[in-house]
Amino acid sequence: MFDFIRTNQRFMMFILLVLVLPSFVLIGVSGYTNYVSGDKDLVKVGDSAVTLQEFEMARRNQLEQLQRSTMGRFDPEVLNNRPARELLLESLVDRRVMVDIATQERFSVSDAALRNAIANMPEFQDNGHFSAERYNQLLDSAGLSARDFEQGQRGELALQRVLGPVGGSAVIPATVVQRIQAALTEERTVRLQTFPVSEYEKDIVITDDDIQAWYDANKEKMAVPDQVAAQYLVLNEEAALQAVGDIADADLKNYYEQNKARYVTSPRVNVSHIQISVAAGASQEERQAAQAQAEAIAERVKADPASFADVAKEESQDVGTARDGGQLGWVTPGSWPQSLETAVFALQEGQVSDVVEGPGGYHIFLANQVEPEKGETFEEARAKVEEEVRRQLAAERFADLATRLTDLVYDNPSSLEPVAQELGLEPRTVAGITREGLLGVEDVGDQAAAASVDRAIFEDPRVRGILFSPSVLNEKANSGVIEVSADTLVVVRVAAFEPQHVPPLAQVKGRVEAVLVAERAREAAAKAGEQALAALREGEDTELTDAFGTPLTVSRIDTQGLAKPVLDAIFAVDTGELPVYTGVSGSQGYVVARVEAVQAGAADTTLTAGLDRELARSWGSAEERAVLQEMRQRLGVSRTPDAEEVLSGSEG
């Protein structure tokens, strides 16, 4: 079964997210209305309620989904805030409303509709067709019976009938679609004049009184969140390499010899030959005659090696090479019989061999080119060999160290020192770690985790989450071994905790000054831009109009890289009389836009294809929300005092 789960992870995710998890919130349509937990009611919905137990179960369910989808890298603190709790509670209320309406109106789903819906689920199909075998396998692997699964699906389909027809029947008139498409593709030709903040910063003067006044009025903006300093140990490739120690020369030499081909290129010879063949069953006389013929040829080509190719064409009985002048190509050690290799590798370039007896008869060789052995001797390659051996040993050492690290951390829960001494690891300390991220050097100094070589470790939300977990934060206990990546393990503990606070002015004076300079420079840029805009609207001035850049043709689809506020201003201005001027202020300065022409854009079928369907879908969603709101009013939805405690995070 476990093999099946591993090889069908996508299907199992489907089962968990689509089939199993909804049951935490909805146990069938009829079962849901009878669900009684006896705990606190958070929201009254008609005669039923959303309870604290349901809410907490849904929160755990939500967190498990996010942890699974992010491979455990999701930071739970992202959901630990009022907006996230509000969103979850409202989704439970909406679902309860639909359950109650479906129950009151007796919405049901026929067996045929249920079978058709299940058969069309791609997770249960094989080659495009429903597979009963796959269906049963997936349900068995998830621990579900067909009856329970089908009952849950019947409930889900019944709920879809509450709002499904509302959204599915939404239609956008063709004229509306055409007008929206025209608005999206309309083109305006503009030229821009910018008043960048950077040009005004140099003229800004900030006094100590200015800094003090801003600090007093904006202390909350300077607040530093809860933070910890962390002591930690890292076991990675570097640590494993250091743990290897010295390697004996004999081991290095042995590795070099076993892997010599990686450091040394074997010698090779480019050869030609002349062959006088001897049949397998030839008599002694025939063999002697062939040898005599070969020796005569050898004497001939030794006297004139340049004639070797011509003689080979005339005399060689190796038909395959004779026409090419006896060319055999490159020969390397180990590719020929030993007797032939001995003769060939003894030749100098351009030298002809004596007659050599070998396969097929007698051979005469010519060395066309000779390349000696190339590469590094052991001493030359020693550093490279040692590095490779050390890395291989480190990989083995890493696995051993990882096991010992786990055991030692378990045996020494209140200190990292014994672990560090036993494994030869260096304890390190960094500061400025918050639940949401890392503070900069300007906030915590040189020990800032954001400036350390191990920054990536503390950017991992899992590591930060563990540092702020109750056992690690409050009890100052060691964490377990955290696998940051396949080759990096870390153990952390809280060295110091500093609650949220506002730093003294002396510590943040530079930041406050920078904020004031930026604010006043933006104001100066905006003032200059607005003055220019007013002058242009009163009457065009050549000096002012010449400051505009080259024309750009923009549309709501093709923005030409313009920021949204600038684009919005360009398309909001009345173009009844051209040219027309508009301006907008932003973080980088002030922009004046001169709209010079307006024209209808060509319909872009790629970008506007399916626009009618997207608009209908959006309109359908809006209608669903309106109907759902009406249903909430009809049933009566009201929060209890307990809901406020849950939403504020003060429950329990």
C-alpha positions, 0 to 999 in steps of 0.5 A: 500500500505504501508503494502505491501511495508513493507512486500516486502522490498526485492522486493521494493529494486529491483524496486528502484535499478534495475528499477527506478534508472537506469532511472536517467541515461538512459531514454530509448534508444531513449529518452536518445539521446534527453535528453537536460538539457541546463546545462554544458557539462562535456564530449563530446561523439560524437554529445552528451554529459554527462552533469553536471546535469546528473552527479549530479543526478547520485551522488545523486542516488549513495549516496541514494543507499549506504545509503539505503544498510547500513541503513543510516550508510554510510559516504558521505565523502567517495565519496567526492574525485577525484577518486570516482568522476572520477569513476562515470563520466567514468561510465556515459561516458561508458553508453553514448557510449553504448547508442549512439552505440545502437542508431546508429546501431539500436539495438532493442529487440522484444516483445517476448524477452522483455516478456521472460526477465521480466517473468524470473525476480525472483521478479515477480515470485510466486512458480517459475512462473511469477505472473501477480498479483505480477508484477502489485502490485510491479509496482503500489507500485513503482509508475510505469506504465507497459508501462514505466517499459517495455520501460525502460527494452527494453532499458536496454536489447538493451544496453546489446546487445552492449557488451553482445555478446562480453563477452558471446562469450569469450572462454579459450582454455583447454590447458590454463586452464590446465596450470593455474590449474597446476600453482595454485596447484604446490607445493614447499617445503620450509624452512624459516629463518627470520630476524625480525625487533624487534631484531634490534630495540634495537641497533638503536640510533636516535639523535635530528638531525635525528629527525629534518631532518626527520621532515623537509623532511616529514612534510606532513606525520605528517599533522593532518586533519581538526578536531572538538571538540564536545559537546554532550548529550547522552540519553541512558539507564543509563541516563533514570535510573538516571532520575527515582529517588527514588521508594517507599517501598510500590511499591517495596513490591507490585512488590515483591508480584506480582512476588514472584515466581521469588524470592521464591520457594514454599514448596512441599511434596513427598507423597504416599497414600492409598485410600478406594473408595466410589461410588458416589451414596453410602448410609450412611452405605456404607460410614461409612463402608469405613471410618471404613476400612480406619481408621483401615488401618491408625492405622495399618500404623501409628504403622509401617510407614515402611509398608506403601508401602506393605499395599498400594499394598494390601489395596489401591483401587486406582489401578493406584498407588497401584502397586507402593506402593501408590506413588503420587510424588511431590505436590505443593500448589494450585494443590490439593483441599484445604482439602487434601493440608491442611492435606498433608502440615501439615505432617512431613517427614515420618509421616502418616496422619489421614483419610482424606475425599476427591475426590474418597473416604477416603485417608491416606497419607505418607510424603516421603520427605518434602521441605519447602519454599525456597528463599529470603524474601522481605528484602533479595531480595530488591536490586534485586527488586529495580533494576528490577523496576527501569529498567522497569520505566527507559524504560517508562521514556526513551520514555518520555525523547526522546520526550522532548529531540527532542522538547527541541533541536528544541526550543534551536538550539544554546546551549545544556545547557538548554536541559541538565538542563531541562532533567538532562543530563550531557554535555560532550566534546571530541576532535580529531574527523575528517571526516574519523575517530578519532585521538588518545590521542597522537594527542589531549590529554586526551579529545580524543574521541578515548579514551572516554567511548562514542567512539562508538558514534563518530565512527559512520560515521553518527555522524561525517558527521553531525558534519561536515555538514555546519549548525553544523560546520559553524553556530555552531548549535545543531544537531537534535537528532541522533539515534545511536541505539535503546536505545541510542540517541545523540545530538552534536554540534561543540565546536571548529574547528581546520583546517588541520595543521602540529603539531610542532616537540615537539608534534610529536617528539616521533612518529617521533623517533618511525618511524625512529627506525622502518625504520632503524631496517628494513634496518638493518634486510634487510642488515643482510638477504641479507648478509645471502642470498648472502652467501648461494647462494655462497655455503651452510654453515652448520651454515647458513642452520641450522638456517632454520625452519621446512619444509613447503609445500605451493602452490598458493592455500594453502599458509600455512599462508605465506604473499603474498610477501614471497609466490610470491618470492618463486614461482618466483624463478627459480627451475631448480637447487635445493636447491635454495634461495630467499629473500624478505623484509617486514614491519616485517623484512627480510625472506630468503626462501630455496626452496628444492623440487617442485612437481605437486599438486593434482587437488583440485576439490573443489577449481578449480571447475568452473575455466574455467568459471571464466577464461572465464568470466574474459577474456570476461570482458577484451574483453568488455573493449577493445571493449568499448575503441575502441567505445570511440575512434570511437565516439570521447570522450573528457573532457571539462574544466568544467569537471576538476572543477567537478572532483577537487571538485571546482564546484559551 
